[in-house]
Amino acid sequence: MADLRTTLFGVEMPSPWILASGPLSYDATGLWEAYRAGAGGVVTKTLRLEAAINPTPHMVVPRSSNLRATLFNTEKWADLTWEQWAEKELPVMAGHPGMLIASIGHTPAEGAVIAGPVAATGTVDAIECVAYTKATIVDLVREVRMAAPKIPILAKLTFNWGDDLYPAAEAALAAGATGFTAIDSIGPTLQVDIETGEPTIGGAGNKAWMSGAAIRPVAQAVVSELAVRYPGVPIVGTGGIIQAEDAVEMTMVGASALGVCTGPLLRGLEWFGRTSEKLSAWLDSHGYANLSAARGKALPKLHAVEDTNKLTFGFNPMLCTKCDLCVALCPYDAREMGGGDKPKTPTLTQILDEERCRYCGLCVEVCKPGSLTYTNWPRPASY
Ligand SMILES: Cc1cc2nc3c(=O)[nH]c(=O)nc-3n(C[C@H](O)[C@H](O)[C@H](O)COP(=O)(O)O)c2cc1C
C-alpha cells in the first residue's frame, strides 16, 4: 500500500489529513476521536477571549441538488473559554500522535494574551492564526510570534480578502508565519427556502460561510499560487476535500498536508480511515509509492502564457450515441452530425463549421461517451 505518512514542520503524521478547525474539534474528546479515526493532525476550534454563543440552527446543507457535499454555517469560534483550553483540554492531549495545532483568533490583542499559555502547555506543535482582515492577520501573527517565539505558525488565509490575500500572505511571512493554511470557508453566502422565502440558517442577516466541494477549485487556485510564490513554505491545503481523488488533486497543486472539515462532518469520522484506504489504493494503481511523489506535480505544467491555438478534434463514430448534445449545446451553432441516425455506426460523421467555431471546448466537455476528443489537447479524466 502506498505510504501516506506526511511530515509537517518536522513532525511525522501517520496520515496527510489534518482535521480543520470546526465542530469536530470542539474539545479534547473531539480531537482524540479524530486521531483514533485516522487524522494525522488536528486543529482546535478557534480560541478567543470570549467564548462563543452560536445562533441556531448554524449548519445547513444546500437545498439545490446541484451543490453536493457542500455546507453553509454561521458557527462562531470555540464555545469553551480559552482558559479551559489552556488548563484542561490541551494538557490532556499529551502523547498525541502527529500534529496538534491550536487555532487562535481573531485580533492581535487576543493573540498576545492566548498564545503564551497555549504554547506553555507543551502539547501544541503549531499555532494557526485566523483573522477577518489582512491587517489583523499580520498583527496577530506578529503578536503570537512574540508570545511564542519558537513555535511554528500557520497563517490561515481566506479568499474573502480578494486582492489582499497575497499581500497578506507575504506580510504574514515577514511577521513570523512559517506556513499557510489555505483556505477558510467562503462568504458571505445566502440560501432561502423556496416554499416559504425564509432563510435556511440562523444568525444576524442569515448570511453564511460556505465550505465543502463547492470551494475546492478556489482553494486549489490559492494553494498553487502560494506554492509557486513560496517554494518550501508548508501549505495545509484546505477546502472541499471530500474524496481520495480530491486529495490527489490538492496535493498535485502543492499542498504539503490536507485540511478537512466538511468531509468528515457530512460523512462521519469513519471518513478518515475509508479515505486513507482509497487514497492509498489510487496511488498504488497509478504507480506512486507515496503521496509525496504526487506533490506539486501540476505546478510546472501551469501555463505562463495563454493558449490561443486552434484545437483539432478527433471523432470516434463507434462510441457516438447520437445524443446530439455537442450540436444542441454549441453556443455558436458550429456543429452538425452527418452519416445517418444509427448510433455507434462507422458512417457517422461530425461536421464542424470552422468559421463559426471559437474552439471553446464545450462540445468535447459534454460528450459523455468520449467519442469527441481533441488531437492537440488532453481530455482530462473525470472521477
Ligand atoms: C461548521 C464550521 C465551523 C468552522 N469553524 C471554524 C473556526 O472556528 N475557525 C476556523 O479557523 N475555521 C473554521 N471553519 C473553517 C474550516 O476550518 C475550513 O477552513 C473550511 O471549512 C474549509 O474546509 P472544508 O471545505 O474541508 O470544510 C469552520 C467550518 C465549518 C464548516
The ligand as a Gaussian input file, in Angstrom:
#p B3LYP/6-31G(d) Opt

LIG

0 1
 C      -19.274000      24.485000      10.870000
 C      -17.911000      25.033000      10.628000
 C      -17.231000      25.721000      11.626000
 C      -15.963000      26.248000      11.401000
 N      -15.314000      26.902000      12.407000
 C      -14.070000      27.384000      12.200000
 C      -13.347000      28.008000      13.250000
 O      -13.785000      28.106000      14.401000
 N      -12.123000      28.509000      12.958000
 C      -11.566000      28.420000      11.712000
 O      -10.435000      28.889000      11.511000
 N      -12.227000      27.811000      10.712000
 C      -13.449000      27.289000      10.930000
 N      -14.104000      26.655000       9.904000
 C      -13.482000      26.574000       8.567000
 C      -12.730000      25.250000       8.368000
 O      -11.655000      25.132000       9.278000
 C      -12.202000      25.113000       6.930000
 O      -11.243000      26.121000       6.700000
 C      -13.295000      25.258000       5.863000
 O      -14.477000      24.627000       6.287000
 C      -12.863000      24.658000       4.518000
 O      -12.597000      23.278000       4.618000
 P      -13.685000      22.154000       4.211000
 O      -14.212000      22.509000       2.864000
 O      -12.942000      20.863000       4.293000
 O      -14.760000      22.234000       5.248000
 C      -15.364000      26.096000      10.129000
 C      -16.035000      25.390000       9.133000
 C      -17.276000      24.856000       9.367000
 C      -17.962000      24.077000       8.270000

